[in-house]
């Protein structure tokens, strides 16, 4: 398993080693010890989610308030998505920037993103099935979103995905600037303090 930090601090691309034969393929897509070595603390995983989307569906940008926030370990178990991490932490040197990793059922890559980072994906195929582990349960009162079509973010969706299809909730989400003005974005200071607390556990 190879773990590489992305250009957005506290997010990582994980490439598992696959073992294939005439029966199929086997791989480890999550190893707590190897990820702990990379990020500096173990994950207290509390929920597992799965979604299936048709081509063009966009889910996100979502993030949870700190503390606790919601770290995520994401992979595609069927089809393909472009998985996107967005730095929404006010004061971060990469605030407002994004990076994308293709997750599919061929390379079977995994994306880890720490608490306080925004997460979205667009389905590149029909029946794109995404599974992800989270460090906290879903808490509606602490869950927020940013409109992924915010022109200031400039997220580029691949042509192969077709026209982006968003939920009414995601379409109505504020822009990054509006969210910052409303005071709902996490700060890099709060995020770093939370990461330090996790490191001490």
C-alpha positions, 0 to 999 in steps of 0.5 A: 500500500502506497500513501501519498499526501496531496497538495491540500495538506491533511489529505492523502491518496492511498494506492492499495496492492492488488492480488489477482488470479483467475478467481478475481482480485483481493486487496486491503483498502484500509489499514489503520496502522499504515494510515496512522503512521502517515497522519500521526494518529489512529482513526476512531471510525464510527460510521460506514456509508455507501452511495450509488449514483448515475453518471453526472451526479455531484454529491457535495461539497460537504463538511462537518463543524470542528470539533469533532468534524468528520474525517473520511476514508473513501473508495469506489467499489463499482464504476468510477468517480472523480473525488474532490477535496476542497480546503475550506479551512479559513487561514489555511495556505491552500484555502479555497483550493481543490484537488481531485483523485479518480477513484474506480474499480480498476486502480481501486485508489482510496482518498483520506481527508481530515476533519475540516476539509470539504468533500465532493465527487462527481460520478463518471459512470452509471452505477458509480458506487462509493463506500466511505468510513467516517470518524463520526456519525452524521450530525445534521446540526453540524453538517454544512455545504458549499455549492460545488458550482461556485465559480470562485472555486473553479472546480472542473468537472470532466466532460465524460461525466456529462452535465452535472446533476445536483440535489436541491440542497447542494444547489442551494448551498452558499458559495465559499465567500458566503459561507465564510461571511456567515461564519460557518467555515472551520478555521485552520487553527481549530483544525490544527488544535483538533488534530493535535488533540487526536495525536495525543490520544 
